[in-house]
Amino acid sequence: MAEADTLLEVKDLRKYFPVGGFLSGTKGWVKAVDDINFSIARGETLGVVGESGCGKTTTAKLVLAAEPVTSGGILFEGKDIVGLKPKDLMEYRRKVQVVFQDPFSSLSPRLRVGEILAEPIVTHEHVSRTEVNRRVGELLELVGLRPDMDRLFPHEFSGGQRQRIAIARALATNAELIVLDEPVSALDVSIRAHIIGLLEDLQKDLGVSYLFIGHDLAAVAHISHRIAVMYLGKIVEVAESLELCENPLHPYTKALFAASLPSHPDEEREEIVLTGEVPSALNPPEGCRFHTRCPFIMPHCSEEIPELKEMSPGHWVSCYLY
């Protein structure tokens, strides 16, 4: 990937949350995100998968500048956003938008759809009311809704339509990167494919990049160009979507695929059943974070964290088996 094509680059990113009371002081740190690296190119979708509590949503919040960074850097168009001044942060948030999991709770029930879509335009740009109304109509058409629906309230739409409105709101500021935090998990299965298809069409037409956070491996694999697998604050494997689906290397990645439905009834998969609970991020295991649940554990797995190694072009894995 040429450096000029890189839109977002995350370097050695950490987010630790203090544990303890006001009077007792800090007793420990929850290592929600612990030294991760990834990049997203212009027009690319990077999927991030993993169990609940692995650090996916915290990573999304850090990219959105919704949480302060403990250490590391987040470079957008080559400029580190950590510690940006309010004016520069406002410009960054214009270019980086978000679509949340629940479209009903993310849209104000007191505002009409036209007002919801007009708000970010008015906030970030100085344009006439006529121009705002024109842009609102264009946004609704862009996501497959009628312009005259701008008079309706969110509760008058279906779940899929509300998510289309949320996507339109994210596009209202001509965003270059959209963070999609479980954007289809709250929708009926029959609607998910339509929303995924819409996101793909918008990316093709507008060149927007996505950071797609999800549990549904099928949805993530379908829309993503590359996938990063997270476990307990660490990225344990990164590869192109098709390569990861056909040749998962890390035992945790294999377990995730084994737990998902196969794409064909006759498909054979390596059966890896996880035992035990996900360890606490307050006191993560020494060495490889996954070794307490791994069926292939070796003595040195509990001693030192394995480095991410490139096993084939673009396919990186953090595991002593390789």
MOSULSUL-V581039 format. One record per pair of residues at least 6 apart in sequence whose ideal C-beta (glycine too) atoms are under 6 Angstrom apart, sorted by the first residue. I is the first residue (numbers start at 1). J is the second residue. If there is no record, write none. Layout:
# MOSULSUL-V581039
i:I j:J
i:I j:J
This chain:
# MOSULSUL-V581039
i:1 j:41
i:5 j:41
i:5 j:42
i:6 j:39
i:6 j:41
i:7 j:40
i:7 j:42
i:7 j:209
i:8 j:40
i:8 j:76
i:8 j:177
i:9 j:39
i:9 j:75
i:10 j:37
i:10 j:38
i:10 j:74
i:11 j:37
i:11 j:72
i:11 j:73
i:12 j:35
i:12 j:72
i:13 j:33
i:13 j:36
i:13 j:72
i:14 j:33
i:14 j:34
i:14 j:35
i:14 j:70
i:14 j:71
i:14 j:72
i:15 j:32
i:15 j:33
i:15 j:58
i:15 j:62
i:15 j:70
i:16 j:29
i:16 j:31
i:16 j:70
i:17 j:30
i:18 j:26
i:19 j:27
i:19 j:28
i:20 j:26
i:20 j:27
i:28 j:282
i:30 j:281
i:30 j:282
i:31 j:233
i:31 j:281
i:31 j:284
i:32 j:55
i:32 j:58
i:32 j:233
i:32 j:281
i:33 j:55
i:33 j:58
i:33 j:59
i:33 j:233
i:34 j:233
i:34 j:234
i:36 j:235
i:38 j:228
i:40 j:46
i:40 j:209
i:42 j:209
i:43 j:207
i:44 j:209
i:44 j:225
i:45 j:210
i:45 j:212
i:45 j:223
i:45 j:224
i:45 j:225
i:46 j:211
i:46 j:226
i:47 j:212
i:47 j:220
i:47 j:224
i:47 j:227
i:48 j:56
i:48 j:213
i:48 j:228
i:49 j:220
i:49 j:229
i:50 j:56
i:50 j:230
i:50 j:231
i:53 j:278
i:54 j:230
i:54 j:231
i:55 j:230
i:55 j:233
i:56 j:213
i:56 j:230
i:60 j:179
i:60 j:181
i:60 j:213
i:61 j:67
i:62 j:69
i:63 j:179
i:64 j:98
i:64 j:179
i:65 j:81
i:69 j:82
i:73 j:80
i:73 j:82
i:74 j:81
i:74 j:82
i:81 j:92
i:94 j:124
i:94 j:173
i:95 j:175
i:95 j:176
i:96 j:177
i:97 j:170
i:97 j:175
i:97 j:178
i:98 j:179
i:99 j:166
i:99 j:167
i:99 j:170
i:99 j:180
i:99 j:183
i:100 j:106
i:100 j:181
i:101 j:181
i:101 j:182
i:101 j:185
i:101 j:186
i:102 j:186
i:103 j:162
i:103 j:163
i:103 j:166
i:104 j:162
i:106 j:166
i:107 j:116
i:107 j:154
i:109 j:154
i:112 j:151
i:112 j:153
i:113 j:150
i:113 j:152
i:113 j:165
i:114 j:136
i:114 j:150
i:117 j:136
i:117 j:139
i:117 j:168
i:117 j:169
i:117 j:172
i:118 j:132
i:118 j:136
i:120 j:172
i:120 j:173
i:121 j:132
i:121 j:135
i:121 j:172
i:124 j:173
i:136 j:150
i:137 j:147
i:139 j:168
i:139 j:172
i:140 j:147
i:140 j:149
i:143 j:164
i:143 j:167
i:143 j:168
i:145 j:164
i:154 j:162
i:159 j:187
i:160 j:187
i:160 j:191
i:163 j:195
i:170 j:178
i:177 j:209
i:178 j:208
i:178 j:210
i:179 j:211
i:180 j:210
i:180 j:212
i:181 j:213
i:182 j:213
i:182 j:214
i:184 j:192
i:184 j:195
i:184 j:219
i:196 j:223
i:212 j:223
i:212 j:224
i:214 j:220
i:217 j:260
i:221 j:241
i:221 j:245
i:224 j:241
i:226 j:240
i:227 j:241
i:227 j:244
i:228 j:235
i:228 j:238
i:229 j:236
i:229 j:237
i:229 j:253
i:231 j:252
i:231 j:289
i:231 j:290
i:232 j:284
i:232 j:289
i:233 j:281
i:234 j:289
i:236 j:250
i:236 j:252
i:236 j:318
i:237 j:250
i:237 j:253
i:237 j:317
i:238 j:316
i:239 j:315
i:240 j:314
i:243 j:315
i:248 j:254
i:248 j:257
i:249 j:317
i:250 j:317
i:250 j:319
i:251 j:272
i:251 j:294
i:251 j:296
i:252 j:290
i:254 j:270
i:254 j:272
i:255 j:272
i:255 j:274
i:258 j:269
i:258 j:271
i:258 j:272
i:274 j:293
i:275 j:293
i:276 j:293
i:279 j:285
i:279 j:292
i:285 j:292
i:286 j:302
i:287 j:301
i:287 j:302
i:287 j:303
i:287 j:304
i:288 j:301
i:288 j:306
i:291 j:297
i:291 j:301
i:291 j:302
i:296 j:321
i:298 j:320
i:301 j:320
i:306 j:318
i:306 j:319
i:306 j:320
i:308 j:316
i:308 j:318
i:310 j:316
i:311 j:317
i:311 j:322
